[in-house]
Amino acid sequence: MPLYHTEDQAMLAETVTGFIADNGAIRGQLRTLRDAGDAAGYDPALWKQFAEMGLTGILVAEADGGLGLGHVEAGIVLREIGRNLTPSPFLSTAVAGASALAAASDDLKGRYLPGILAGETVLALAIDEAPKHRPEKIALRAERAGNGFRLTGAKSFVVHGASADALIVAARTSGSDSDQDGITLFAVPRDAAGIGHNAVRLVDSAMASHVRFDGVEVDGGTVIGEVDGGRAVLDRVLAAGRVGAAAELTGVGGGAFAITTAYLKTRKQFGRLIGEFQALQHRAAHLYGELEIADAVVIKAQQLLDGGSAQADMMVSVAKAKASRTTNLAVREGVQMHGGVGMTDEYDIGLYMKRDRALAEFLGDATYHADRVATLSGY
């Protein structure tokens, strides 16, 4: 397939670009929420606007009231979220959360999908249990208790964990911590008895939570998919979240590049625009090429995922690794080309660097995914 958008996707991109630039810009959202010390880390009113435009239902099946579109379309939204550094639960809820609920019972869908489609519900992913993303090892235990389960353990860096309506929790129902099988996914209400939240503000001003599960009892209706058979569902959720994070990263890189090139065209030194210096032109041209490659890789991964290709899983990791490395280059070059002012809060380029660092770690950094590509390739 061509590595560019179809006519319908281009129309969606045009609409989303204007909407997020007008309503989700840095001055009106990120800086305002950060300076106010907002506990949720996002604007519920803007989340409601996302829903009114139908964006929260992009990955929700038409039979469940959504648009029934794909990861390419979700990526269009995420790219603009990244370009504007818009604080939003779109990735955790409308992408990863919706992908998890696709495997849930009708009753469980009925609990959460209407709220997501209305912009009233937020979901959070409770997967990792250590500083680094290692979903191959799940230690949180879910033991049978009556007609339900009792959850005991901890999850780390759960983005939106303290403000979400429910947590998508990966727990072990059988086997040892590193076993492939024996995983079950649960949709656990945030305020269930026995849950403890230690909310923390991340480097990019987003809110996350270290979550303790002290004998949290849930009924069997909270199970997503099959008991002990949740690894396949978890893999689909992770693929959706990873390719979504890669798309958002390309937006962060593109936004950093845009404000940097604008600065090169206005800042003067030694009586000349700094953009006239050949060394900076070469660096900017190289960065432009890297960003174009990252965009193409992400679109390819989205297309393969939408098409159910056997190669999708590996390409998703390629996309996450490439987008992470390219965006890191973009923000570093941006700060350097701004000079000393790039390290001050007055200029936005430093905010792009902070967002890059947080998003690059989400669901696996570049090193993790490079190793995963090698493993999946037989090395």
Secondary structure, 3 states (H helix, E strand, C coil): CCCCCCHHHHHHHHHHHHHHHHHCCCCCCHHHHHHCCCCCCCCHHHHHHHHHCCHHHCCCCHHHCCCCCCHHHHHHHHHHHHHHCCCCCHHHHHHHHHHHHCCCCHHHHHHHHHHHHCCCCCEEEECCCCCCCCCCCCCCEEEEECCEEEEEEEEEEEECCCCCCEEEEEEECCCCCCCCCCEEEEEEECCCCCEEEEEEECCCCCEEEEEEEEEEEEEHHHEECCCCECHHHHHHHHHHHHHHHHHHHHHHHHHHHHHHHHHHCCCEECCEEHHHCHHHHHHHHHHHHHHHHHHHHHHHHHHHHHCCCCCHHHHHHHHHHHHHHHHHHHHHHHHHHHHHHHHCCCCCHHHHHHHHHHHHHCCCCHHHHHHHHHHHCCC
